[in-house]
Amino acid sequence: MYQITPMPLRDVAQWAQSYELFWHGGLARLKTHVEKGARTRAREKKSS
Amino acid sequence: MTDRIVRAAIDIAASPEDVFQALTDPRELAAWLGDVDDYAASAWTPDAAAGAPWSAPAIAPDGAPGLVRGEFLVVDSPRRLVSTWHASWDHYERTIVRYELEPIRVDGAEGTRVTVFHTAPAACAQHASQFGTKRDSWTLMLARLARLMTERLTV
């Protein structure tokens, strides 16, 4: 007789899931990037 | 209805200043958001400021190349950064990203705990309005049903 359309809830869940994945990968790349730069600067500081 | 928030955190073996630089410099943003390997540290640009726009290539959640742009709202170096976030894969919908940096020790050396909060107030407002519309519709439907049942019982 009546139908409930669950699209809004599903959209919110999909948005959250996609960004949890995005930030998990993004922060891992940020860590790699920053630590690589920090190591390089530390080596340069030692050699100078 | 509260905003929708995604939270993620990571510990990094580098100073909060170095991490903050990577979050605010467009070239550095491109290096880790877009996973560009040939970034040169000598290319750092001046510090970001509140109101300054930025953009960077980025890897979308599905792994495809995309673009993210935004505007810094709060620049509190090296502790807190708030920016708008408009991603190509979200049709550049306005969301908010907040980074909080906490100094910690990582393996006995200076480090930083980075916590990111991604909020979607616009999406929630849209969903809230949709829920509100549906709720009102159901209120009307139930009122009609109640009236119908009353009429049947009184016939």
N, CA and C atoms of all chains as a GROMACS GRO file, in nm:
protein
  609
    1MET      N    1   0.082  -0.119   0.000
    1MET     CA    2   0.000   0.000   0.000
    1MET      C    3   0.087   0.126   0.000
    2TYR      N    4   0.180   0.133   0.097
    2TYR     CA    5   0.271   0.246   0.103
    2TYR      C    6   0.414   0.195   0.089
    3GLN      N    7   0.498   0.279   0.033
    3GLN     CA    8   0.639   0.242   0.019
    3GLN      C    9   0.726   0.352   0.081
    4ILE      N   10   0.829   0.308   0.150
    4ILE     CA   11   0.926   0.404   0.204
    4ILE      C   12   1.049   0.399   0.116
    5THR      N   13   1.095   0.515   0.073
    5THR     CA   14   1.216   0.522  -0.010
    5THR      C   15   1.336   0.552   0.080
    6PRO      N   16   1.430   0.456   0.096
    6PRO     CA   17   1.541   0.476   0.190
    6PRO      C   18   1.661   0.546   0.129
    7MET      N   19   1.648   0.609   0.016
    7MET     CA   20   1.762   0.670  -0.052
    7MET      C   21   1.842   0.770   0.033
    8PRO      N   22   1.777   0.864   0.103
    8PRO     CA   23   1.859   0.961   0.179
    8PRO      C   24   1.951   0.895   0.279
    9LEU      N   25   1.900   0.797   0.355
    9LEU     CA   26   1.985   0.728   0.452
    9LEU      C   27   2.100   0.657   0.383
   10ARG      N   28   2.068   0.592   0.269
   10ARG     CA   29   2.172   0.519   0.197
   10ARG      C   30   2.277   0.617   0.145
   11ASP      N   31   2.235   0.732   0.097
   11ASP     CA   32   2.329   0.832   0.047
   11ASP      C   33   2.425   0.876   0.156
   12VAL      N   34   2.371   0.903   0.274
   12VAL     CA   35   2.456   0.947   0.386
   12VAL      C   36   2.555   0.838   0.422
   13ALA      N   37   2.509   0.714   0.428
   13ALA     CA   38   2.598   0.602   0.462
   13ALA      C   39   2.706   0.585   0.356
   14GLN      N   40   2.670   0.599   0.230
   14GLN     CA   41   2.769   0.584   0.122
   14GLN      C   42   2.872   0.696   0.128
   15TRP      N   43   2.824   0.817   0.157
   15TRP     CA   44   2.917   0.930   0.167
   15TRP      C   45   3.019   0.903   0.279
   16ALA      N   46   2.969   0.860   0.394
   16ALA     CA   47   3.058   0.834   0.508
   16ALA      C   48   3.156   0.721   0.478
   17GLN      N   49   3.106   0.615   0.418
   17GLN     CA   50   3.193   0.501   0.387
   17GLN      C   51   3.302   0.541   0.288
   18SER      N   52   3.263   0.617   0.186
   18SER     CA   53   3.362   0.654   0.084
   18SER      C   54   3.470   0.745   0.145
   19TYR      N   55   3.430   0.836   0.236
   19TYR     CA   56   3.530   0.925   0.294
   19TYR      C   57   3.612   0.859   0.405
   20GLU      N   58   3.558   0.759   0.470
   20GLU     CA   59   3.640   0.681   0.564
   20GLU      C   60   3.753   0.614   0.487
   21LEU      N   61   3.720   0.561   0.372
   21LEU     CA   62   3.820   0.498   0.285
   21LEU      C   63   3.919   0.603   0.234
   22PHE      N   64   3.865   0.716   0.191
   22PHE     CA   65   3.949   0.822   0.137
   22PHE      C   66   4.050   0.872   0.240
   23TRP      N   67   4.003   0.902   0.362
   23TRP     CA   68   4.093   0.959   0.463
   23TRP      C   69   4.189   0.854   0.518
   24HIS      N   70   4.147   0.730   0.520
   24HIS     CA   71   4.239   0.624   0.561
   24HIS      C   72   4.360   0.621   0.468
   25GLY      N   73   4.335   0.621   0.340
   25GLY     CA   74   4.443   0.622   0.241
   25GLY      C   75   4.517   0.754   0.238
   26GLY      N   76   4.443   0.864   0.250
   26GLY     CA   77   4.505   0.996   0.243
   26GLY      C   78   4.601   1.021   0.358
   27LEU      N   79   4.560   0.986   0.479
   27LEU     CA   80   4.649   1.007   0.594
   27LEU      C   81   4.771   0.915   0.587
   28ALA      N   82   4.753   0.796   0.533
   28ALA     CA   83   4.868   0.706   0.517
   28ALA      C   84   4.969   0.768   0.419
   29ARG      N   85   4.918   0.830   0.312
   29ARG     CA   86   5.008   0.895   0.215
   29ARG      C   87   5.071   1.020   0.276
   30LEU      N   88   4.993   1.092   0.359
   30LEU     CA   89   5.048   1.210   0.428
   30LEU      C   90   5.164   1.168   0.519
   31LYS      N   91   5.146   1.060   0.591
   31LYS     CA   92   5.250   1.009   0.681
   31LYS      C   93   5.377   0.976   0.603
   32THR      N   94   5.360   0.902   0.494
   32THR     CA   95   5.476   0.866   0.411
   32THR      C   96   5.546   0.990   0.358
   33HIS      N   97   5.467   1.084   0.309
   33HIS     CA   98   5.522   1.206   0.251
   33HIS      C   99   5.599   1.290   0.355
   34VAL      N  100   5.537   1.312   0.470
   34VAL     CA  101   5.600   1.399   0.571
   34VAL      C  102   5.721   1.332   0.633
   35GLU      N  103   5.710   1.203   0.662
   35GLU     CA  104   5.824   1.134   0.725
   35GLU      C  105   5.942   1.126   0.629
   36LYS      N  106   5.914   1.112   0.500
   36LYS     CA  107   6.021   1.110   0.400
   36LYS      C  108   6.093   1.246   0.399
   37GLY      N  109   6.016   1.354   0.404
   37GLY     CA  110   6.075   1.488   0.408
   37GLY      C  111   6.155   1.512   0.535
   38ALA      N  112   6.102   1.462   0.648
   38ALA     CA  113   6.170   1.481   0.777
   38ALA      C  114   6.304   1.406   0.777
   39ARG      N  115   6.304   1.285   0.720
   39ARG     CA  116   6.430   1.207   0.714
   39ARG      C  117   6.532   1.277   0.626
   40THR      N  118   6.485   1.330   0.514
   40THR     CA  119   6.575   1.399   0.421
   40THR      C  120   6.638   1.521   0.489
   41ARG      N  121   6.555   1.597   0.558
   41ARG     CA  122   6.608   1.716   0.626
   41ARG      C  123   6.705   1.679   0.738
   42ALA      N  124   6.676   1.568   0.807
   42ALA     CA  125   6.764   1.525   0.916
   42ALA      C  126   6.900   1.484   0.858
   43ARG      N  127   6.900   1.414   0.742
   43ARG     CA  128   7.026   1.374   0.678
   43ARG      C  129   7.105   1.498   0.635
   44GLU      N  130   7.034   1.595   0.576
   44GLU     CA  131   7.099   1.716   0.529
   44GLU      C  132   7.161   1.794   0.646
   45LYS      N  133   7.089   1.793   0.759
   45LYS     CA  134   7.137   1.866   0.877
   45LYS      C  135   7.264   1.800   0.931
   46LYS      N  136   7.267   1.664   0.928
   46LYS     CA  137   7.384   1.591   0.978
   46LYS      C  138   7.505   1.617   0.890
   47SER      N  139   7.484   1.618   0.758
   47SER     CA  140   7.596   1.630   0.665
   47SER      C  141   7.650   1.772   0.656
   48SER      N  142   7.571   1.871   0.698
   48SER     CA  143   7.616   2.010   0.686
   48SER      C  144   7.701   2.052   0.807
   49MET      N  145   1.881   1.782   1.349
   49MET     CA  146   1.967   1.672   1.308
   49MET      C  147   2.113   1.718   1.308
   50THR      N  148   2.203   1.636   1.361
   50THR     CA  149   2.344   1.675   1.368
   50THR      C  150   2.412   1.654   1.233
   51ASP      N  151   2.529   1.720   1.217
   51ASP     CA  152   2.606   1.706   1.094
   51ASP      C  153   2.660   1.564   1.083
   52ARG      N  154   2.683   1.522   0.960
   52ARG     CA  155   2.746   1.392   0.936
   52ARG      C  156   2.896   1.412   0.942
   53ILE      N  157   2.965   1.336   1.025
   53ILE     CA  158   3.109   1.355   1.042
   53ILE      C  159   3.184   1.224   1.021
   54VAL      N  160   3.290   1.231   0.944
   54VAL     CA  161   3.383   1.119   0.931
   54VAL      C  162   3.510   1.159   1.005
   55ARG      N  163   3.563   1.070   1.086
   55ARG     CA  164   3.682   1.098   1.165
   55ARG      C  165   3.788   0.994   1.133
   56ALA      N  166   3.913   1.041   1.118
   56ALA     CA  167   4.025   0.949   1.096
   56ALA      C  168   4.148   1.009   1.164
   57ALA      N  169   4.240   0.925   1.208
   57ALA     CA  170   4.359   0.974   1.278
   57ALA      C  171   4.480   0.888   1.243
   58ILE      N  172   4.598   0.951   1.258
   58ILE     CA  173   4.723   0.877   1.233
   58ILE      C  174   4.836   0.945   1.310
   59ASP      N  175   4.935   0.867   1.351
   59ASP     CA  176   5.053   0.920   1.419
   59ASP      C  177   5.167   0.930   1.318
   60ILE      N  178   5.233   1.045   1.316
   60ILE     CA  179   5.339   1.070   1.218
   60ILE      C  180   5.468   1.108   1.291
   61ALA      N  181   5.578   1.049   1.246
   61ALA     CA  182   5.708   1.076   1.308
   61ALA      C  183   5.770   1.201   1.247
   62ALA      N  184   5.708   1.313   1.273
   62ALA     CA  185   5.759   1.444   1.227
   62ALA      C  186   5.694   1.551   1.314
   63SER      N  187   5.751   1.669   1.312
   63SER     CA  188   5.702   1.776   1.398
   63SER      C  189   5.566   1.827   1.350
   64PRO      N  190   5.486   1.884   1.441
   64PRO     CA  191   5.359   1.946   1.399
   64PRO      C  192   5.380   2.052   1.292
   65GLU      N  193   5.493   2.124   1.298
   65GLU     CA  194   5.521   2.228   1.198
   65GLU      C  195   5.534   2.166   1.058
   66ASP      N  196   5.607   2.054   1.050
   66ASP     CA  197   5.624   1.988   0.920
   66ASP      C  198   5.491   1.934   0.867
   67VAL      N  199   5.411   1.877   0.958
   67VAL     CA  200   5.281   1.823   0.916
   67VAL      C  201   5.190   1.937   0.870
   68PHE      N  202   5.191   2.045   0.946
   68PHE     CA  203   5.105   2.159   0.912
   68PHE      C  204   5.142   2.214   0.775
   69GLN      N  205   5.271   2.218   0.747
   69GLN     CA  206   5.316   2.265   0.616
   69GLN      C  207   5.259   2.179   0.504
   70ALA      N  208   5.257   2.047   0.526
   70ALA     CA  209   5.206   1.954   0.425
   70ALA      C  210   5.055   1.967   0.405
   71LEU      N  211   4.988   2.022   0.506
   71LEU     CA  212   4.842   2.038   0.496
   71LEU      C  213   4.802   2.170   0.433
   72THR      N  214   4.895   2.265   0.428
   72THR     CA  215   4.858   2.400   0.384
   72THR      C  216   4.924   2.444   0.254
   73ASP      N  217   5.031   2.380   0.216
   73ASP     CA  218   5.098   2.419   0.093
   73ASP      C  219   5.035   2.343  -0.024
   74PRO      N  220   4.985   2.414  -0.124
   74PRO     CA  221   4.918   2.347  -0.237
   74PRO      C  222   5.005   2.242  -0.305
   75ARG      N  223   5.136   2.270  -0.314
   75ARG     CA  224   5.225   2.171  -0.381
   75ARG      C  225   5.239   2.046  -0.294
   76GLU      N  226   5.246   2.067  -0.164
   76GLU     CA  227   5.254   1.950  -0.076
   76GLU      C  228   5.122   1.874  -0.072
   77LEU      N  229   5.013   1.950  -0.075
   77LEU     CA  230   4.882   1.885  -0.080
   77LEU      C  231   4.874   1.793  -0.202
   78ALA      N  232   4.923   1.845  -0.314
   78ALA     CA  233   4.921   1.766  -0.436
   78ALA      C  234   5.007   1.640  -0.423
   79ALA      N  235   5.116   1.654  -0.345
   79ALA     CA  236   5.209   1.542  -0.331
   79ALA      C  237   5.146   1.424  -0.258
   80TRP      N  238   5.067   1.450  -0.155
   80TRP     CA  239   5.011   1.335  -0.082
   80TRP      C  240   4.865   1.308  -0.115
   81LEU      N  241   4.790   1.413  -0.147
   81LEU     CA  242   4.651   1.388  -0.188
   81LEU      C  243   4.648   1.320  -0.324
   82GLY      N  244   4.741   1.366  -0.410
   82GLY     CA  245   4.744   1.312  -0.546
   82GLY      C  246   4.847   1.203  -0.563
   83ASP      N  247   4.922   1.173  -0.456
   83ASP     CA  248   5.021   1.067  -0.460
   83ASP      C  249   5.128   1.093  -0.566
   84VAL      N  250   5.172   1.220  -0.572
   84VAL     CA  251   5.276   1.256  -0.668
   84VAL      C  252   5.413   1.231  -0.605
   85ASP      N  253   5.498   1.155  -0.673
   85ASP     CA  254   5.626   1.116  -0.613
   85ASP      C  255   5.737   1.218  -0.635
   86ASP      N  256   5.723   1.303  -0.735
   86ASP     CA  257   5.837   1.388  -0.772
   86ASP      C  258   5.830   1.526  -0.708
   87TYR      N  259   5.763   1.536  -0.594
   87TYR     CA  260   5.755   1.664  -0.525
   87TYR      C  261   5.893   1.707  -0.475
   88ALA      N  262   5.926   1.833  -0.491
   88ALA     CA  263   6.055   1.885  -0.442
   88ALA      C  264   6.033   1.974  -0.321
   89ALA      N  265   6.100   1.942  -0.211
   89ALA     CA  266   6.079   2.016  -0.086
   89ALA      C  267   6.118   2.162  -0.099
   90SER      N  268   6.206   2.193  -0.193
   90SER     CA  269   6.252   2.331  -0.209
   90SER      C  270   6.143   2.421  -0.267
   91ALA      N  271   6.032   2.361  -0.310
   91ALA     CA  272   5.928   2.440  -0.377
   91ALA      C  273   5.820   2.492  -0.282
   92TRP      N  274   5.847   2.489  -0.152
   92TRP     CA  275   5.747   2.536  -0.057
   92TRP      C  276   5.710   2.681  -0.084
   93THR      N  277   5.584   2.710  -0.066
   93THR     CA  278   5.534   2.846  -0.085
   93THR      C  279   5.503   2.907   0.051
   94PRO      N  280   5.478   3.036   0.059
   94PRO     CA  281   5.450   3.100   0.188
   94PRO      C  282   5.330   3.038   0.259
   95ASP      N  283   5.322   3.065   0.389
   95ASP     CA  284   5.215   3.008   0.471
   95ASP      C  285   5.077   3.045   0.419
   96ALA      N  286   4.983   2.955   0.445
   96ALA     CA  287   4.845   2.981   0.408
   96ALA      C  288   4.785   3.082   0.505
   97ALA      N  289   4.677   3.142   0.464
   97ALA     CA  290   4.606   3.239   0.550
   97ALA      C  291   4.457   3.214   0.537
   98ALA      N  292   4.384   3.252   0.641
   98ALA     CA  293   4.240   3.237   0.636
   98ALA      C  294   4.184   3.316   0.519
   99GLY      N  295   4.100   3.252   0.441
   99GLY     CA  296   4.041   3.316   0.325
   99GLY      C  297   4.112   3.283   0.195
  100ALA      N  298   4.231   3.222   0.205
  100ALA     CA  299   4.307   3.189   0.085
  100ALA      C  300   4.251   3.064   0.018
  101PRO      N  301   4.234   3.069  -0.113
  101PRO     CA  302   4.186   2.950  -0.185
  101PRO      C  303   4.302   2.855  -0.214
  102TRP      N  304   4.270   2.729  -0.236
  102TRP     CA  305   4.370   2.630  -0.273
  102TRP      C  306   4.303   2.525  -0.362
  103SER      N  307   4.383   2.453  -0.434
  103SER     CA  308   4.331   2.340  -0.511
  103SER      C  309   4.445   2.242  -0.533
  104ALA      N  310   4.410   2.116  -0.547
  104ALA     CA  311   4.512   2.013  -0.566
  104ALA      C  312   4.451   1.892  -0.634
  105PRO      N  313   4.530   1.825  -0.719
  105PRO     CA  314   4.483   1.697  -0.773
  105PRO      C  315   4.470   1.597  -0.659
  106ALA      N  316   4.376   1.507  -0.670
  106ALA     CA  317   4.355   1.412  -0.561
  106ALA      C  318   4.307   1.278  -0.617
  107ILE      N  319   4.331   1.175  -0.537
  107ILE     CA  320   4.283   1.043  -0.574
  107ILE      C  321   4.146   1.022  -0.510
  108ALA      N  322   4.046   1.001  -0.590
  108ALA     CA  323   3.909   0.985  -0.542
  108ALA      C  324   3.897   0.854  -0.462
  109PRO      N  325   3.790   0.841  -0.382
  109PRO     CA  326   3.771   0.718  -0.305
  109PRO      C  327   3.771   0.592  -0.390
  110ASP      N  328   3.732   0.602  -0.518
  110ASP     CA  329   3.732   0.484  -0.604
  110ASP      C  330   3.865   0.464  -0.675
  111GLY      N  331   3.965   0.548  -0.642
  111GLY     CA  332   4.098   0.532  -0.700
  111GLY      C  333   4.120   0.614  -0.826
  112ALA      N  334   4.018   0.678  -0.876
  112ALA     CA  335   4.031   0.756  -1.000
  112ALA      C  336   4.090   0.893  -0.969
  113PRO      N  337   4.159   0.954  -1.066
  113PRO     CA  338   4.211   1.088  -1.043
  113PRO      C  339   4.099   1.191  -1.036
  114GLY      N  340   4.115   1.288  -0.949
  114GLY     CA  341   4.013   1.391  -0.934
  114GLY      C  342   4.077   1.521  -0.893
  115LEU      N  343   3.996   1.614  -0.853
  115LEU     CA  344   4.045   1.745  -0.810
  115LEU      C  345   3.969   1.789  -0.685
  116VAL      N  346   4.042   1.846  -0.590
  116VAL     CA  347   3.980   1.903  -0.470
  116VAL      C  348   4.023   2.048  -0.460
  117ARG      N  349   3.927   2.132  -0.426
  117ARG     CA  350   3.961   2.273  -0.403
  117ARG      C  351   3.889   2.320  -0.278
  118GLY      N  352   3.936   2.431  -0.224
  118GLY     CA  353   3.873   2.481  -0.103
  118GLY      C  354   3.925   2.618  -0.067
  119GLU      N  355   3.885   2.660   0.052
  119GLU     CA  356   3.927   2.790   0.104
  119GLU      C  357   3.957   2.772   0.252
  120PHE      N  358   4.075   2.817   0.294
  120PHE     CA  359   4.109   2.805   0.436
  120PHE      C  360   4.018   2.895   0.519
  121LEU      N  361   3.960   2.838   0.625
  121LEU     CA  362   3.872   2.914   0.714
  121LEU      C  363   3.944   2.952   0.844
  122VAL      N  364   4.018   2.856   0.899
  122VAL     CA  365   4.094   2.879   1.021
  122VAL      C  366   4.235   2.826   0.998
  123VAL      N  367   4.336   2.911   1.019
  123VAL     CA  368   4.476   2.870   1.004
  123VAL      C  369   4.546   2.902   1.135
  124ASP      N  370   4.556   2.803   1.220
  124ASP     CA  371   4.615   2.820   1.353
  124ASP      C  372   4.736   2.727   1.362
  125SER      N  373   4.847   2.774   1.302
  125SER     CA  374   4.967   2.692   1.293
  125SER      C  375   5.036   2.677   1.429
  126PRO      N  376   5.083   2.556   1.464
  126PRO     CA  377   5.070   2.428   1.392
  126PRO      C  378   4.970   2.335   1.462
  127ARG      N  379   4.858   2.387   1.503
  127ARG     CA  380   4.765   2.307   1.584
  127ARG      C  381   4.633   2.274   1.515
  128ARG      N  382   4.579   2.368   1.440
  128ARG     CA  383   4.444   2.350   1.391
  128ARG      C  384   4.428   2.415   1.254
  129LEU      N  385   4.357   2.345   1.166
  129LEU     CA  386   4.333   2.396   1.032
  129LEU      C  387   4.192   2.357   0.991
  130VAL      N  388   4.118   2.455   0.944
  130VAL     CA  389   3.982   2.428   0.896
  130VAL      C  390   3.970   2.486   0.755
  131SER      N  391   3.911   2.407   0.667
  131SER     CA  392   3.899   2.450   0.528
  131SER      C  393   3.769   2.398   0.469
  132THR      N  394   3.716   2.472   0.372
  132THR     CA  395   3.608   2.414   0.294
  132THR      C  396   3.669   2.308   0.204
  133TRP      N  397   3.586   2.217   0.157
  133TRP     CA  398   3.634   2.104   0.077
  133TRP      C  399   3.532   2.077  -0.033
  134HIS      N  400   3.576   2.097  -0.156
  134HIS     CA  401   3.487   2.075  -0.270
  134HIS      C  402   3.557   1.974  -0.362
  135ALA      N  403   3.504   1.853  -0.368
  135ALA     CA  404   3.568   1.747  -0.448
  135ALA      C  405   3.494   1.725  -0.579
  136SER      N  406   3.573   1.700  -0.683
  136SER     CA  407   3.513   1.679  -0.816
  136SER      C  408   3.416   1.562  -0.815
  137TRP      N  409   3.450   1.457  -0.739
  137TRP     CA  410   3.365   1.337  -0.740
  137TRP      C  411   3.237   1.357  -0.658
  138ASP      N  412   3.230   1.468  -0.585
  138ASP     CA  413   3.107   1.504  -0.513
  138ASP      C  414   3.036   1.621  -0.581
  139HIS      N  415   3.071   1.643  -0.707
  139HIS     CA  416   3.014   1.757  -0.782
  139HIS      C  417   3.044   1.889  -0.712
  140TYR      N  418   3.158   1.895  -0.646
  140TYR     CA  419   3.206   2.016  -0.578
  140TYR      C  420   3.108   2.066  -0.470
  141GLU      N  421   3.037   1.974  -0.411
  141GLU     CA  422   2.949   2.010  -0.300
  141GLU      C  423   3.034   2.063  -0.183
  142ARG      N  424   2.982   2.163  -0.113
  142ARG     CA  425   3.058   2.226  -0.004
  142ARG      C  426   3.052   2.141   0.123
  143THR      N  427   3.168   2.094   0.168
  143THR     CA  428   3.180   2.026   0.297
  143THR      C  429   3.295   2.093   0.372
  144ILE      N  430   3.314   2.053   0.496
  144ILE     CA  431   3.417   2.115   0.580
  144ILE      C  432   3.515   2.009   0.631
  145VAL      N  433   3.644   2.038   0.620
  145VAL     CA  434   3.748   1.950   0.675
  145VAL      C  435   3.824   2.023   0.784
  146ARG      N  436   3.835   1.958   0.899
  146ARG     CA  437   3.910   2.017   1.011
  146ARG      C  438   4.022   1.921   1.052
  147TYR      N  439   4.144   1.972   1.056
  147TYR     CA  440   4.259   1.894   1.103
  147TYR      C  441   4.297   1.944   1.242
  148GLU      N  442   4.323   1.851   1.331
  148GLU     CA  443   4.376   1.886   1.462
  148GLU      C  444   4.508   1.814   1.482
  149LEU      N  445   4.611   1.889   1.518
  149LEU     CA  446   4.746   1.833   1.533
  149LEU      C  447   4.786   1.837   1.680
  150GLU      N  448   4.828   1.722   1.729
  150GLU     CA  449   4.867   1.711   1.870
  150GLU      C  450   5.012   1.662   1.879
  151PRO      N  451   5.099   1.737   1.948
  151PRO     CA  452   5.238   1.690   1.960
  151PRO      C  453   5.245   1.565   2.047
  152ILE      N  454   5.313   1.463   1.999
  152ILE     CA  455   5.328   1.337   2.073
  152ILE      C  456   5.472   1.287   2.055
  153ARG      N  457   5.507   1.178   2.121
  153ARG     CA  458   5.635   1.112   2.098
  153ARG      C  459   5.610   0.988   2.013
  154VAL      N  460   5.687   0.972   1.908
  154VAL     CA  461   5.677   0.854   1.821
  154VAL      C  462   5.813   0.786   1.822
  155ASP      N  463   5.818   0.667   1.879
  155ASP     CA  464   5.945   0.593   1.891
  155ASP      C  465   6.052   0.679   1.960
  156GLY      N  466   6.011   0.753   2.061
  156GLY     CA  467   6.106   0.833   2.138
  156GLY      C  468   6.143   0.966   2.075
  157ALA      N  469   6.090   0.994   1.959
  157ALA     CA  470   6.123   1.120   1.891
  157ALA      C  471   5.999   1.207   1.876
  158GLU      N  472   6.023   1.328   1.830
  158GLU     CA  473   5.913   1.422   1.812
  158GLU      C  474   5.815   1.370   1.706
  159GLY      N  475   5.688   1.380   1.739
  159GLY     CA  476   5.588   1.331   1.645
  159GLY      C  477   5.459   1.410   1.655
  160THR      N  478   5.364   1.372   1.573
  160THR     CA  479   5.236   1.443   1.567
  160THR      C  480   5.121   1.345   1.547
  161ARG      N  481   5.018   1.363   1.626
  161ARG     CA  482   4.895   1.287   1.601
  161ARG      C  483   4.802   1.378   1.522
  162VAL      N  484   4.767   1.334   1.402
  162VAL     CA  485   4.678   1.410   1.314
  162VAL      C  486   4.539   1.347   1.317
  163THR      N  487   4.441   1.429   1.350
  163THR     CA  488   4.302   1.382   1.346
  163THR      C  489   4.226   1.471   1.250
  164VAL      N  490   4.158   1.408   1.157
  164VAL     CA  491   4.080   1.483   1.058
  164VAL      C  492   3.932   1.455   1.080
  165PHE      N  493   3.855   1.562   1.076
  165PHE     CA  494   3.708   1.553   1.086
  165PHE      C  495   3.650   1.610   0.957
  166HIS      N  496   3.576   1.530   0.887
  166HIS     CA  497   3.514   1.575   0.762
  166HIS      C  498   3.364   1.582   0.784
  167THR      N  499   3.309   1.701   0.772
  167THR     CA  500   3.168   1.724   0.804
  167THR      C  501   3.091   1.763   0.678
  168ALA      N  502   2.971   1.711   0.669
  168ALA     CA  503   2.886   1.741   0.554
  168ALA      C  504   2.758   1.811   0.598
  169PRO      N  505   2.768   1.938   0.635
  169PRO     CA  506   2.646   2.007   0.679
  169PRO      C  507   2.545   2.026   0.567
  170ALA      N  508   2.594   2.053   0.448
  170ALA     CA  509   2.502   2.077   0.336
  170ALA      C  510   2.423   1.951   0.304
  171ALA      N  511   2.494   1.837   0.299
  171ALA     CA  512   2.427   1.711   0.267
  171ALA      C  513   2.323   1.679   0.372
  172CYS      N  514   2.359   1.704   0.500
  172CYS     CA  515   2.265   1.672   0.607
  172CYS      C  516   2.145   1.764   0.602
  173ALA      N  517   2.170   1.891   0.568
  173ALA     CA  518   2.057   1.983   0.559
  173ALA      C  519   1.960   1.935   0.451
  174GLN      N  520   2.021   1.886   0.340
  174GLN     CA  521   1.938   1.836   0.232
  174GLN      C  522   1.858   1.714   0.278
  175HIS      N  523   1.932   1.622   0.346
  175HIS     CA  524   1.864   1.501   0.393
  175HIS      C  525   1.761   1.536   0.499
  176ALA      N  526   1.794   1.632   0.584
  176ALA     CA  527   1.701   1.670   0.690
  176ALA      C  528   1.572   1.725   0.628
  177SER      N  529   1.590   1.805   0.522
  177SER     CA  530   1.471   1.860   0.460
  177SER      C  531   1.389   1.749   0.394
  178GLN      N  532   1.460   1.649   0.336
  178GLN     CA  533   1.387   1.538   0.276
  178GLN      C  534   1.314   1.458   0.382
  179PHE      N  535   1.384   1.433   0.494
  179PHE     CA  536   1.318   1.360   0.603
  179PHE      C  537   1.198   1.440   0.654
  180GLY      N  538   1.218   1.572   0.664
  180GLY     CA  539   1.110   1.656   0.712
  180GLY      C  540   0.989   1.646   0.622
  181THR      N  541   1.013   1.648   0.491
  181THR     CA  542   0.905   1.638   0.396
  181THR      C  543   0.832   1.505   0.410
  182LYS      N  544   0.913   1.397   0.422
  182LYS     CA  545   0.852   1.265   0.436
  182LYS      C  546   0.775   1.254   0.567
  183ARG      N  547   0.832   1.310   0.673
  183ARG     CA  548   0.765   1.303   0.802
  183ARG      C  549   0.630   1.375   0.793
  184ASP      N  550   0.632   1.493   0.730
  184ASP     CA  551   0.508   1.568   0.717
  184ASP      C  552   0.408   1.490   0.633
  185SER      N  553   0.458   1.424   0.527
  185SER     CA  554   0.370   1.346   0.442
  185SER      C  555   0.306   1.234   0.521
  186TRP      N  556   0.391   1.166   0.602
  186TRP     CA  557   0.338   1.056   0.681
  186TRP      C  558   0.241   1.105   0.786
  187THR      N  559   0.266   1.222   0.841
  187THR     CA  560   0.173   1.279   0.940
  187THR      C  561   0.036   1.301   0.876
  188LEU      N  562   0.039   1.356   0.753
  188LEU     CA  563  -0.086   1.378   0.681
  188LEU      C  564  -0.155   1.246   0.649
  189MET      N  565  -0.073   1.147   0.604
  189MET     CA  566  -0.129   1.016   0.570
  189MET      C  567  -0.196   0.952   0.691
  190LEU      N  568  -0.127   0.958   0.803
  190LEU     CA  569  -0.182   0.896   0.925
  190LEU      C  570  -0.307   0.970   0.972
  191ALA      N  571  -0.308   1.100   0.952
  191ALA     CA  572  -0.428   1.176   0.989
  191ALA      C  573  -0.546   1.135   0.901
  192ARG      N  574  -0.516   1.116   0.771
  192ARG     CA  575  -0.621   1.072   0.679
  192ARG      C  576  -0.671   0.934   0.716
  193LEU      N  577  -0.574   0.844   0.750
  193LEU     CA  578  -0.611   0.708   0.789
  193LEU      C  579  -0.699   0.710   0.914
  194ALA      N  580  -0.657   0.791   1.010
  194ALA     CA  581  -0.735   0.801   1.134
  194ALA      C  582  -0.876   0.852   1.105
  195ARG      N  583  -0.885   0.951   1.016
  195ARG     CA  584  -1.016   1.006   0.981
  195ARG      C  585  -1.103   0.902   0.911
  196LEU      N  586  -1.037   0.827   0.818
  196LEU     CA  587  -1.107   0.722   0.744
  196LEU      C  588  -1.160   0.615   0.838
  197MET      N  589  -1.072   0.573   0.932
  197MET     CA  590  -1.113   0.470   1.028
  197MET      C  591  -1.228   0.518   1.114
  198THR      N  592  -1.222   0.644   1.154
  198THR     CA  593  -1.328   0.701   1.237
  198THR      C  594  -1.460   0.702   1.160
  199GLU      N  595  -1.454   0.742   1.032
  199GLU     CA  596  -1.573   0.747   0.948
  199GLU      C  597  -1.634   0.608   0.932
  200ARG      N  598  -1.545   0.506   0.912
  200ARG     CA  599  -1.594   0.369   0.894
  200ARG      C  600  -1.661   0.319   1.022
  201LEU      N  601  -1.600   0.353   1.134
  201LEU     CA  602  -1.655   0.305   1.261
  201LEU      C  603  -1.788   0.371   1.293
  202THR      N  604  -1.805   0.491   1.242
  202THR     CA  605  -1.928   0.565   1.275
  202THR      C  606  -2.040   0.538   1.175
  203VAL      N  607  -2.009   0.469   1.062
  203VAL     CA  608  -2.112   0.441   0.961
  203VAL      C  609  -2.202   0.328   1.009
   0.00000   0.00000   0.00000
